[in-house]
């Protein structure tokens, strides 16, 4: 069987019931039709070649940007969490806890201005007179227990406070709570003071001394800003109080108390 006959036979098999309006193809016509079909198929295959995009579609770009932004936020939050968890680490140089402990270590050696380099300039200026006054009294403290965290950069420390002035009245040492706030620069921005027996022992002693000196030495009392450890307490107040405290105690029926 010739090739043309085979081609014609294939067309008949593909169309077993021919349309009367379209008579069967001859062998030569079928061959020509088949050749034209092959050419078209080749063209279609060439035209349908998939093109690889060189740019990311807009929708995928938006997803990529969103994922990148989300990752950045997670990384930032993780970084803050690490900083917060490490801020209270005792071994970290310059951490809030290390700053507070350095300040207390300086205060143990005596002198009210010890550790003042660890204060912010504003707070140091605000406390300067009070700290200088405590220095006149040879103020010093003992820290019997470790400070506790109330917040990441806030510490509560219970100390035992000594002063020469209160020692004369049998009231030294006395317990005091100090609350430290440390800023991001690693400096103490505030210290809160709370004396355990301020209302029952320390303040009554201070005000009793002031009442006494107003009568016994009015010229010296006039030089003072107010009772010892008052709002305007300064080094001159401390010097006068320390100079006359023994005389006050000697004339008092209440002092000295037994130290505790």
RODO-2510 file (C-alpha; in nm, 4 decimals, decimal comma):
residues 260
     n   res          X          Y          Z
     1     x     0,0000     0,0000     0,0000
     2     x     0,1400     0,3373    -0,1015
     3     x     0,1830     0,6336     0,1363
     4     x    -0,0950     0,8301    -0,0336
     5     x    -0,3319     0,5325     0,0031
     6     x    -0,2475     0,5082     0,3728
     7     x    -0,3176     0,8811     0,4204
     8     x    -0,6515     0,8525     0,2444
     9     x    -0,7407     0,5523     0,4602
    10     x    -0,6653     0,7508     0,7785
    11     x    -0,8963     1,0332     0,6740
    12     x    -1,1762     0,7814     0,6112
    13     x    -1,1252     0,6245     0,9527
    14     x    -1,1355     0,9697     1,1167
    15     x    -1,4633     1,0472     0,9389
    16     x    -1,6508     0,7137     0,8950
    17     x    -1,9788     0,8884     0,8077
    18     x    -1,8897     1,1596     0,5600
    19     x    -2,0957     1,4699     0,5121
    20     x    -2,2715     1,4584     0,1656
    21     x    -2,1848     1,8252     0,1183
    22     x    -1,8116     1,7420     0,1644
    23     x    -1,7129     1,4459    -0,0526
    24     x    -1,4190     1,2229     0,0605
    25     x    -1,0700     1,3584    -0,0074
    26     x    -0,8611     1,2014    -0,2719
    27     x    -0,5194     1,0662    -0,1738
    28     x    -0,3379     1,3719    -0,3123
    29     x    -0,5808     1,6171    -0,1455
    30     x    -0,5532     1,4288     0,1875
    31     x    -0,1739     1,4430     0,1728
    32     x    -0,1815     1,8162     0,1162
    33     x    -0,4285     1,8638     0,4039
    34     x    -0,2136     1,6538     0,6364
    35     x     0,0977     1,8494     0,5458
    36     x    -0,0850     2,1788     0,6175
    37     x    -0,2025     2,0394     0,9553
    38     x     0,1534     1,9453     1,0515
    39     x     0,2750     2,2960     0,9692
    40     x     0,0022     2,4556     1,1825
    41     x     0,0798     2,2305     1,4769
    42     x     0,4427     2,3254     1,4616
    43     x     0,3544     2,6937     1,4616
    44     x     0,1204     2,6498     1,7589
    45     x     0,3905     2,4728     1,9581
    46     x     0,6349     2,7506     1,8832
    47     x     0,3809     3,0243     1,9761
    48     x     0,2916     2,8554     2,3056
    49     x     0,6440     2,8566     2,4454
    50     x     0,6208     2,9608     2,8126
    51     x     0,7982     3,2842     2,8958
    52     x     0,9674     3,3051     3,2379
    53     x     0,8749     3,6363     3,4008
    54     x     1,1699     3,8526     3,4855
    55     x     0,9838     4,0656     3,7414
    56     x     0,7768     3,9727     4,0470
    57     x     0,4014     4,0254     3,9909
    58     x     0,2511     4,3110     4,1986
    59     x     0,0582     4,0729     4,4244
    60     x     0,3691     3,8717     4,5059
    61     x     0,5609     4,1953     4,5646
    62     x     0,3022     4,3023     4,8200
    63     x     0,3284     3,9691     4,9953
    64     x     0,7080     3,9915     4,9990
    65     x     0,6997     4,3430     5,1462
    66     x     0,4473     4,2344     5,4094
    67     x     0,6589     3,9339     5,5088
    68     x     0,9715     4,1496     5,5285
    69     x     0,7946     4,4086     5,7460
    70     x     0,6544     4,1382     5,9721
    71     x     1,0006     3,9880     6,0149
    72     x     1,1428     4,3307     6,1020
    73     x     0,8768     4,3825     6,3714
    74     x     0,9427     4,0388     6,5212
    75     x     1,3154     4,1067     6,5225
    76     x     1,2647     4,4438     6,6914
    77     x     1,0371     4,2967     6,9588
    78     x     1,2847     4,0154     7,0184
    79     x     1,5635     4,2686     7,0549
    80     x     1,3664     4,4704     7,3108
    81     x     1,2827     4,1552     7,5038
    82     x     1,6488     4,0559     7,5158
    83     x     1,7441     4,4061     7,6342
    84     x     1,4786     4,4017     7,9047
    85     x     1,5690     4,0568     8,0278
    86     x     1,9356     4,1483     8,0385
    87     x     1,8951     4,4909     8,1966
    88     x     1,8705     4,3504     8,5473
    89     x     2,1648     4,1152     8,5057
    90     x     2,4081     4,1674     8,7922
    91     x     2,7081     4,0807     8,5775
    92     x     2,6273     4,3320     8,3035
    93     x     2,8506     4,6372     8,3296
    94     x     2,6408     4,9522     8,3203
    95     x     2,3124     4,7679     8,3814
    96     x     2,0596     4,9374     8,6138
    97     x     2,1382     4,6888     8,8907
    98     x     2,5130     4,7417     8,8527
    99     x     2,4674     5,1203     8,8733
   100     x     2,2624     5,0946     9,1941
   101     x     2,5094     4,8538     9,3534
   102     x     2,8004     5,0810     9,2662
   103     x     2,6195     5,3751     9,4273
   104     x     2,5503     5,1760     9,7458
   105     x     2,9087     5,0512     9,7564
   106     x     3,0301     5,4127     9,7479
   107     x     2,7811     5,5132    10,0180
   108     x     2,9100     5,2419    10,2539
   109     x     3,2422     5,4224    10,2892
   110     x     3,0771     5,7358    10,4269
   111     x     3,0238     6,0846    10,2991
   112     x     2,6876     6,2014    10,1679
   113     x     2,8187     6,2844     9,8206
   114     x     2,9679     5,9390     9,7620
   115     x     2,8515     5,8014     9,4281
   116     x     2,7222     6,1389     9,3096
   117     x     2,8873     6,0800     8,9686
   118     x     2,6225     5,8124     8,9095
   119     x     2,3372     6,0651     8,9321
   120     x     2,1908     6,2608     8,6426
   121     x     2,3094     6,6246     8,6400
   122     x     1,9584     6,7480     8,7227
   123     x     1,9084     6,5111     9,0151
   124     x     2,2623     6,5701     9,1431
   125     x     2,2014     6,9454     9,1514
   126     x     1,8668     6,8958     9,3234
   127     x     2,0170     6,6723     9,5945
   128     x     2,3532     6,8441     9,6323
   129     x     2,2748     7,0407     9,9500
   130     x     2,1139     6,7429    10,1202
   131     x     2,3999     6,5108    10,0277
   132     x     2,6596     6,7637    10,1456
   133     x     2,4765     6,7909    10,4757
   134     x     2,4771     6,4157    10,5262
   135     x     2,8471     6,4202    10,4505
   136     x     2,8986     6,6565    10,7472
   137     x     2,7231     6,3993    10,9652
   138     x     2,9511     6,1243    10,8318
   139     x     2,6448     5,9465    10,6950
   140     x     2,7065     5,5878    10,5917
   141     x     2,5009     5,2779    10,5441
   142     x     2,5055     4,9016    10,5539
   143     x     2,3133     4,6944    10,3029
   144     x     2,1993     4,3772    10,4823
   145     x     2,0180     4,2265    10,1857
   146     x     2,0135     4,2380     9,8073
   147     x     1,8024     4,4975     9,6290
   148     x     1,4830     4,3776     9,4639
   149     x     1,3436     4,4680     9,1233
   150     x     1,0120     4,6482     9,1177
   151     x     1,0497     4,7223     8,7447
   152     x     1,3324     4,6681     8,4956
   153     x     1,5107     4,9917     8,5855
   154     x     1,3663     5,0439     8,9336
   155     x     1,5151     4,8909     9,2468
   156     x     1,4083     4,8822     9,6110
   157     x     1,6902     4,8568     9,8624
   158     x     1,6585     4,8286    10,2405
   159     x     1,9622     4,9722    10,4196
   160     x     2,0741     5,0492    10,7736
   161     x     2,1690     5,4161    10,7994
   162     x     2,4246     5,5651    11,0394
   163     x     2,4781     5,9359    11,1184
   164     x     2,6879     6,0950    11,3929
   165     x     2,4019     6,3346    11,4754
   166     x     2,1486     6,0598    11,5483
   167     x     2,4066     5,8444    11,7179
   168     x     2,4340     6,1134    11,9871
   169     x     2,0634     6,0608    12,0607
   170     x     2,0903     5,6817    12,0630
   171     x     1,8952     5,6563    11,7371
   172     x     2,1654     5,5382    11,5001
   173     x     2,1551     5,3186    11,3054
   174     x     1,8018     5,3316    11,1690
   175     x     1,6405     5,1353    10,8871
   176     x     1,5714     5,3134    10,5601
   177     x     1,4262     5,2044    10,2266
   178     x     1,5760     5,3582     9,9149
   179     x     1,3993     5,3296     9,5790
   180     x     1,6237     5,3922     9,2781
   181     x     1,5185     5,4845     8,9245
   182     x     1,7810     5,4411     8,6520
   183     x     1,7431     5,6035     8,3102
   184     x     1,8453     5,4668     7,9688
   185     x     2,1846     5,6369     7,9937
   186     x     2,2663     5,4287     8,3015
   187     x     2,2363     5,7180     8,5498
   188     x     2,0205     5,7419     8,8614
   189     x     1,7423     5,9908     8,7936
   190     x     1,5640     5,9669     9,1300
   191     x     1,5994     5,8170     9,4777
   192     x     1,3007     5,7837     9,7071
   193     x     1,3708     5,7682    10,0821
   194     x     1,1497     5,6117    10,3443
   195     x     1,2650     5,5808    10,7066
   196     x     1,0919     5,2998    10,8935
   197     x     1,0519     5,4943    11,2232
   198     x     1,0528     5,8462    11,0860
   199     x     0,7300     5,9516    11,2597
   200     x     0,7974     5,7754    11,5903
   201     x     1,1695     5,8352    11,6467
   202     x     1,3788     6,0173    11,3858
   203     x     1,1579     6,3177    11,3115
   204     x     1,0629     6,3739    11,6804
   205     x     1,4339     6,3858    11,7663
   206     x     1,5033     6,6349    11,4853
   207     x     1,2146     6,8664    11,5776
   208     x     1,2912     6,8436    11,9505
   209     x     1,6461     6,9544    11,8808
   210     x     1,5167     7,2478    11,6750
   211     x     1,2795     7,3571    11,9515
   212     x     1,5642     7,3393    12,2031
   213     x     1,8190     7,5363    11,9980
   214     x     1,5646     7,8125    11,9294
   215     x     1,5615     7,8768    12,3042
   216     x     1,9180     7,7859    12,3995
   217     x     2,1003     7,9413    12,1055
   218     x     1,8594     8,1620    11,9087
   219     x     2,1408     8,3256    11,7109
   220     x     2,2536     7,9855    11,5832
   221     x     1,8962     7,8768    11,5177
   222     x     1,8474     8,1873    11,3038
   223     x     2,1236     8,0640    11,0728
   224     x     1,9453     7,7352    11,0128
   225     x     1,6904     7,6802    10,7355
   226     x     1,4753     7,4636    10,9596
   227     x     1,4939     7,1403    11,1562
   228     x     1,7597     6,8855    11,0639
   229     x     1,6693     6,6822    10,7542
   230     x     1,3990     6,9336    10,6615
   231     x     1,3070     7,0421    10,3114
   232     x     1,5936     7,2925    10,2849
   233     x     1,8500     7,0941    10,4847
   234     x     2,2049     7,1982    10,3957
   235     x     2,5622     7,1629    10,5168
   236     x     2,5443     7,4705    10,7445
   237     x     2,2363     7,3260    10,9181
   238     x     2,4219     6,9988    10,9639
   239     x     2,7294     7,1677    11,1109
   240     x     2,5266     7,3652    11,3663
   241     x     2,3191     7,0610    11,4621
   242     x     2,6263     6,8426    11,5061
   243     x     2,7994     7,1129    11,7110
   244     x     2,5157     7,1404    11,9659
   245     x     2,3620     6,7927    11,9685
   246     x     2,5616     6,6687    12,2686
   247     x     2,4498     6,9717    12,4726
   248     x     2,0886     6,9075    12,3692
   249     x     2,1063     6,5423    12,4726
   250     x     2,2703     6,6294    12,8042
   251     x     1,9751     6,8578    12,8918
   252     x     1,7061     6,6229    12,7586
   253     x     1,4886     6,3892    12,9626
   254     x     1,4143     6,1717    12,6599
   255     x     1,7564     6,1142    12,5085
   256     x     1,9733     5,9294    12,4503
   257     x     1,7608     5,6295    12,3633
   258     x     1,9048     5,2833    12,3593
   259     x     2,0391     5,2126    12,0120
   260     x     1,8701     4,9307    11,8223
***
